[in-house]
Amino acid sequence: MKHFKKAVLITGTPGVGKTTVANKLARLLKAECIGVTELVKTENLVTEVDDDRQTLVADTEKVLKRIEQILDETQGLVIVEGHYVVDVVPVKEVEIVFVLRRDPRELEKVLQERGYKKNKVNENLSAEILDSCLWDAVSAVGSDLVCEVNVNNRTVDDVVDEILLVLNDELPRVVGMIDWLATLESEGQIEDFLKKIDLSKES
């Protein structure tokens, strides 16, 4: 395994499997693992509770300072996962950002099984379809430090194996390979899917 900078980031829309993948990767690399959402909850790094969106509003400045502290105190590699992780880890510490992607039709099922309200399902499906986490990552660290990973219909082990190959430069870092709008359109489902998302806003 080559020498890394301090942090490998795992991001993506809620429901893509960030936590599971990050924990597995950390075990294999004998690295520390920070879950940003869990860190915010356990250390109360919040500004408010958004009841409508069923979420805590993180104080990103406090989260950034806390993660900087953890990185300074930790020897070796750290895996950091969360859907806004690129906003709370210093760019100078970042080796690479892996953006996990899931087909919105499958993502919808995952979020519904988690008991998300329809407006929150809608919000996250829209983010996945519009590549929000991908472009947040590219804007934060540049495309050279970003790699998309399609997790659809794949096991955690398979996804982690791909990430390890990328980390070892045995596979290229790829950005822009996924276009869910084009996929839905090619399969004749785009209108029905977008209509369903719009209807969920009103529920």
C-alpha positions as CSV (number, residue, x, y, z in Angstrom):
1,M,0.0,0.0,0.0
2,K,1.4,3.4,-1.0
3,H,1.8,6.3,1.4
4,F,-1.3,8.4,1.8
5,K,-2.1,11.8,3.0
6,K,-4.2,11.9,6.2
7,A,-7.8,11.5,5.0
8,V,-9.8,9.4,2.6
9,L,-13.3,10.7,2.3
10,I,-16.5,8.7,1.5
11,T,-19.5,10.8,0.5
12,G,-22.8,10.5,-1.3
13,T,-26.5,10.9,-0.8
14,P,-28.1,9.4,2.3
15,G,-28.9,5.7,1.5
16,V,-25.9,4.9,-0.7
17,G,-24.1,2.9,2.0
18,K,-21.4,5.3,3.1
19,T,-21.1,4.2,6.7
20,T,-21.0,0.5,5.9
21,V,-18.4,0.9,3.2
22,A,-16.3,3.3,5.3
23,N,-16.2,1.0,8.3
24,K,-15.2,-2.0,6.2
25,L,-12.5,0.0,4.4
26,A,-11.2,1.3,7.7
27,R,-10.9,-2.3,9.1
28,L,-9.0,-3.4,6.1
29,L,-6.6,-0.5,6.1
30,K,-6.3,-0.5,9.9
31,A,-7.4,3.2,9.9
32,E,-9.5,5.3,12.1
33,C,-13.1,6.0,10.9
34,I,-15.1,9.1,11.6
35,G,-18.8,9.3,10.8
36,V,-19.6,12.9,10.5
37,T,-23.3,12.5,11.3
38,E,-22.5,10.4,14.4
39,L,-19.9,12.9,15.5
40,V,-22.4,15.8,15.2
41,K,-25.0,13.9,17.3
42,T,-22.7,12.6,20.0
43,E,-20.8,15.9,20.5
44,N,-23.8,18.1,19.9
45,L,-22.1,20.1,17.2
46,V,-25.4,21.6,16.0
47,T,-27.0,25.0,15.4
48,E,-30.6,23.8,15.4
49,V,-33.0,20.9,14.9
50,D,-34.9,20.9,11.6
51,D,-38.2,19.0,12.4
52,D,-39.6,19.4,8.9
53,R,-36.5,17.7,7.3
54,Q,-36.0,15.3,10.2
55,T,-32.4,16.3,10.6
56,L,-30.0,18.2,12.8
57,V,-28.4,21.3,11.3
58,A,-24.7,20.9,11.9
59,D,-22.5,23.8,13.0
60,T,-19.9,23.2,10.2
61,E,-17.3,25.5,11.7
62,K,-17.4,23.5,15.0
63,V,-17.3,20.2,13.0
64,L,-14.4,21.4,11.0
65,K,-12.4,22.3,14.1
66,R,-13.2,19.0,15.8
67,I,-12.2,16.9,12.8
68,E,-9.0,18.9,12.4
69,Q,-8.3,18.1,16.1
70,I,-9.0,14.4,15.5
71,L,-6.7,14.3,12.5
72,D,-3.9,16.1,14.4
73,E,-4.2,13.6,17.2
74,T,-4.4,10.5,15.1
75,Q,-1.4,8.6,13.7
76,G,-1.9,7.2,10.2
77,L,-4.8,7.2,7.8
78,V,-8.3,8.3,8.7
79,I,-11.5,7.5,6.8
80,V,-14.1,10.2,7.1
81,E,-17.7,9.6,5.9
82,G,-20.7,11.8,5.5
83,H,-22.8,13.5,2.9
84,Y,-21.3,16.9,3.5
85,V,-17.8,15.7,4.5
86,V,-16.1,17.8,1.9
87,D,-17.2,20.9,3.8
88,V,-15.6,19.8,7.1
89,V,-12.2,18.3,6.2
90,P,-9.3,20.5,5.2
91,V,-8.4,20.0,1.5
92,K,-4.7,19.8,2.4
93,E,-5.4,16.6,4.3
94,V,-7.4,14.9,1.6
95,E,-6.0,12.0,-0.4
96,I,-9.2,11.3,-2.4
97,V,-13.0,11.7,-2.2
98,F,-15.0,8.6,-3.1
99,V,-18.6,9.6,-4.1
100,L,-20.9,6.6,-3.8
101,R,-23.8,6.6,-6.3
102,R,-27.0,4.6,-6.3
103,D,-29.8,4.3,-9.0
104,P,-32.6,6.6,-7.7
105,R,-35.1,3.9,-8.1
106,E,-33.2,1.7,-5.7
107,L,-32.4,4.6,-3.5
108,E,-36.1,5.4,-3.1
109,K,-36.6,1.9,-1.8
110,V,-33.7,2.2,0.7
111,L,-35.0,5.5,2.0
112,Q,-38.6,4.3,2.3
113,E,-37.4,1.2,4.3
114,R,-35.6,3.6,6.6
115,G,-38.9,5.4,7.3
116,Y,-38.0,8.7,5.7
117,K,-40.9,11.1,5.1
118,K,-41.9,11.7,1.5
119,N,-40.5,15.2,1.4
120,K,-37.1,13.9,2.7
121,V,-37.1,11.1,0.2
122,N,-37.9,13.6,-2.5
123,E,-35.0,15.9,-1.4
124,N,-32.5,13.0,-1.5
125,L,-33.7,11.6,-4.8
126,S,-33.3,15.0,-6.3
127,A,-29.8,15.4,-5.0
128,E,-28.8,12.0,-6.4
129,I,-30.3,12.6,-9.8
130,L,-28.7,16.1,-10.0
131,D,-25.2,14.7,-8.9
132,S,-25.2,17.1,-6.0
133,C,-22.6,15.3,-3.8
134,L,-20.4,14.7,-6.8
135,W,-20.2,18.3,-7.8
136,D,-19.9,19.5,-4.2
137,A,-16.8,17.2,-4.0
138,V,-15.4,18.5,-7.3
139,S,-16.0,22.1,-6.2
140,A,-14.3,21.5,-2.9
141,V,-11.1,19.5,-3.9
142,G,-11.0,19.5,-7.7
143,S,-11.8,16.6,-10.1
144,D,-8.3,15.0,-9.7
145,L,-9.1,14.1,-6.1
146,V,-12.6,12.7,-6.8
147,C,-13.7,9.2,-7.9
148,E,-17.3,8.0,-8.4
149,V,-18.3,4.5,-7.4
150,N,-21.5,2.9,-8.6
151,V,-22.8,0.8,-5.7
152,N,-26.0,-0.3,-7.4
153,N,-26.7,-4.0,-7.0
154,R,-23.2,-4.6,-5.6
155,T,-22.0,-6.1,-2.3
156,V,-20.1,-4.0,0.2
157,D,-17.1,-6.2,-0.3
158,D,-17.2,-5.6,-4.1
159,V,-17.4,-1.8,-3.6
160,V,-14.6,-1.8,-1.1
161,D,-12.4,-3.9,-3.4
162,E,-12.9,-1.3,-6.2
163,I,-12.0,1.5,-3.8
164,L,-8.8,-0.4,-2.8
165,L,-7.8,-0.8,-6.4
166,V,-8.3,2.9,-7.0
167,L,-6.3,3.8,-3.9
168,N,-3.4,1.5,-5.2
169,D,-3.6,3.2,-8.6
170,E,-4.7,-0.1,-10.2
171,L,-7.9,1.5,-11.4
172,P,-8.3,5.1,-12.6
173,R,-10.2,7.8,-10.8
174,V,-13.4,8.4,-12.8
175,V,-15.7,11.4,-12.6
176,G,-18.8,12.0,-14.6
177,M,-19.5,8.4,-15.6
178,I,-23.0,8.3,-14.1
179,D,-26.0,10.1,-15.5
180,W,-29.2,8.9,-13.9
181,L,-31.4,11.3,-15.9
182,A,-30.0,9.7,-19.1
183,T,-30.5,6.2,-17.7
184,L,-34.1,6.9,-16.7
185,E,-34.8,8.5,-20.1
186,S,-33.3,5.6,-22.0
187,E,-35.5,3.2,-20.1
188,G,-38.6,5.3,-20.7
189,Q,-39.1,6.1,-17.0
190,I,-38.0,9.7,-16.6
191,E,-41.4,11.4,-16.8
192,D,-43.1,9.0,-14.4
193,F,-40.2,9.2,-12.0
194,L,-40.0,13.0,-11.9
195,K,-43.7,13.2,-11.6
196,K,-43.6,10.9,-8.6
197,I,-40.9,13.1,-7.0
198,D,-43.1,16.2,-7.5
199,L,-46.1,14.5,-6.0
200,S,-44.1,13.6,-2.9
201,K,-43.5,17.2,-2.2
202,E,-47.2,17.8,-1.6
203,S,-47.7,14.9,0.8
